[in-house]
Amino acid sequence: MGFTSSWLFAGLITAAPMIVGAAGAPPEPQCADSIAKGMAFLTGSWEGSSYSVAGRDTTEDATMLVESARLYGGCALEERWSAVQAGKTLFTARVLRAYDAATARWLVYYVDDQLNSQFYEGRPESGRWRFLRTRMEGATPIQVRLTWSAAGKGYEQLIERSRDGGKTWTLGGFVRFKPSRR
């Protein structure tokens, strides 16, 4: 390396931290959709009673524990779920809710420790955001719809199913969450 290139190299090495520092961290992404603010109530530590509904019968299944943190300026939420019954953990799960800028859609991806994996696509319906997927029950397609709504100091999750392509919906379960005391 010649004298000139040595000085040039030394100058770049010395200036590199200042150049990087001047640029700073990249700005947080901005969601092109209002759902980032509309779903902000999900952030935090939560516990809730989970209920299954079958006809006129409602059964408490478990206590759901959720830790939810904002990512990327609120354009995504990362959640850690645990279902507990009588002091025993039934399952743990990870949920990622995220805005896909390329398609301008909100998506939810769920996977649990029993390798149940689910993918939901969000869409606005009746003035609120709902997340849908289709699963098969034998040869019958079943649509599953999840809705989260703020409720007082907590929120509620509704789980509905349709066997007729979304013409009618039946409540299959719900969870009422409140701030966690843990």
C-alpha positions in Angstrom: 0.0 0.0 0.0 1.5 3.4 -1.0 1.7 6.5 1.2 -1.4 8.1 -0.4 -3.6 5.0 -0.2 -2.4 4.4 3.5 -3.6 7.9 4.4 -6.8 7.4 2.5 -7.5 4.1 4.2 -6.6 5.6 7.7 -8.9 8.5 7.0 -11.8 6.2 6.0 -11.4 4.1 9.1 -11.3 7.2 11.3 -14.3 8.8 9.7 -16.4 5.7 9.4 -17.9 5.9 12.9 -18.8 9.5 12.4 -20.4 8.8 9.0 -22.4 6.0 10.4 -23.3 8.0 13.5 -24.4 11.0 11.4 -26.8 8.8 9.5 -28.2 7.4 12.7 -30.7 4.6 12.9 -33.1 4.2 10.0 -36.5 5.8 10.6 -39.2 3.6 11.9 -41.5 2.3 9.2 -45.0 3.9 8.9 -47.9 1.7 8.3 -50.1 3.0 5.5 -53.1 1.7 7.4 -54.9 2.9 10.6 -54.9 -0.5 12.1 -51.5 0.1 13.8 -53.2 2.6 16.0 -56.4 0.6 16.1 -54.6 -2.5 17.4 -52.3 -0.6 19.8 -54.6 -1.7 22.7 -53.2 -5.3 22.3 -49.7 -4.2 23.6 -48.8 -5.2 27.1 -49.3 -8.1 29.6 -52.7 -9.7 29.7 -54.6 -12.6 31.3 -58.0 -13.8 30.3 -60.5 -16.5 30.7 -61.0 -18.6 27.6 -64.5 -20.0 26.9 -65.7 -22.6 24.3 -69.3 -22.2 23.0 -71.3 -25.1 21.7 -75.0 -24.3 21.2 -76.3 -23.0 24.5 -73.3 -24.4 26.5 -70.4 -22.2 27.4 -67.4 -23.8 29.1 -64.4 -22.2 30.6 -61.3 -23.9 29.1 -58.3 -22.2 30.5 -56.6 -19.0 31.6 -54.7 -17.3 28.7 -51.6 -15.4 29.5 -50.3 -13.0 26.8 -47.2 -10.8 26.5 -47.4 -8.5 23.5 -44.8 -6.1 22.3 -44.8 -3.6 19.4 -42.2 -4.0 16.6 -41.3 -1.7 13.8 -43.1 1.4 14.9 -46.2 -0.6 15.8 -46.6 -2.1 12.3 -46.1 -5.5 13.9 -46.9 -7.1 17.3 -45.0 -10.1 18.7 -47.0 -12.1 21.2 -46.2 -15.0 23.6 -49.2 -17.0 24.7 -49.7 -19.6 27.4 -52.9 -21.5 28.2 -53.0 -22.7 31.8 -55.6 -24.9 33.5 -55.4 -25.9 37.2 -51.8 -24.8 37.4 -50.7 -26.9 34.3 -49.6 -25.3 31.0 -51.7 -26.8 28.2 -49.8 -25.1 25.4 -47.6 -22.2 24.6 -47.8 -20.2 21.3 -46.2 -17.4 19.4 -48.3 -15.0 17.4 -47.0 -12.4 15.0 -49.4 -9.7 13.7 -47.9 -7.6 11.0 -48.6 -5.2 8.2 -47.4 -6.3 4.8 -46.5 -3.1 2.9 -46.2 -4.9 -0.5 -49.8 -6.1 -0.4 -51.2 -3.5 2.0 -52.7 -6.3 4.1 -52.6 -7.1 7.8 -51.7 -10.7 8.6 -51.6 -12.9 11.7 -49.4 -16.0 12.0 -49.9 -18.4 14.9 -47.8 -21.4 15.8 -47.9 -23.4 19.1 -45.7 -26.0 20.8 -47.9 -28.8 19.4 -47.1 -27.5 15.9 -50.6 -26.2 15.2 -49.8 -23.5 12.6 -52.4 -21.0 11.4 -52.3 -18.1 9.0 -55.0 -15.4 9.0 -55.6 -12.5 6.6 -57.1 -9.2 7.9 -59.8 -7.2 6.4 -62.1 -4.4 7.6 -65.7 -5.5 8.1 -68.6 -3.7 9.7 -66.3 -0.9 11.0 -63.7 -3.3 12.7 -60.8 -5.4 11.6 -61.4 -9.2 11.4 -58.9 -11.9 10.5 -59.9 -14.9 8.5 -58.6 -18.3 7.4 -60.1 -21.4 5.8 -59.5 -24.8 7.3 -60.8 -28.2 6.2 -63.0 -30.5 8.3 -63.0 -33.6 6.2 -64.1 -32.4 2.8 -65.9 -29.3 4.2 -64.2 -25.9 4.2 -64.7 -24.1 7.5 -64.0 -20.4 7.6 -62.6 -19.1 10.9 -62.9 -15.5 11.8 -61.1 -13.7 14.7 -62.0 -10.3 16.0 -60.3 -8.3 18.7 -62.1 -5.4 20.3 -61.1 -3.0 23.1 -63.3 -3.5 26.2 -62.8 -1.2 29.2 -59.2 -1.6 30.4 -58.9 -4.9 28.5 -60.0 -6.5 25.3 -62.1 -9.3 24.0 -61.2 -11.9 21.3 -64.1 -13.6 19.4 -63.7 -16.8 17.5 -66.4 -17.5 15.0 -66.9 -20.2 12.4 -68.9 -20.4 9.1 -69.8 -23.6 7.2 -71.6 -21.7 4.4 -68.8 -19.5 2.9 -69.3 -16.7 5.3 -73.0 -16.2 4.9 -73.7 -17.0 8.6 -71.3 -17.2 11.6 -71.5 -19.2 14.8 -69.6 -18.2 17.9 -67.1 -20.9 18.8 -65.3 -19.3 21.6 -64.1 -16.1 23.2 -61.5 -14.7 25.6 -62.0 -11.7 27.9 -58.6 -10.2 28.7 -57.6 -7.8 31.5 -54.3 -6.3 32.4 -52.1 -9.1 34.0 -51.4 -9.0 37.7 -48.3 -11.2 37.2 
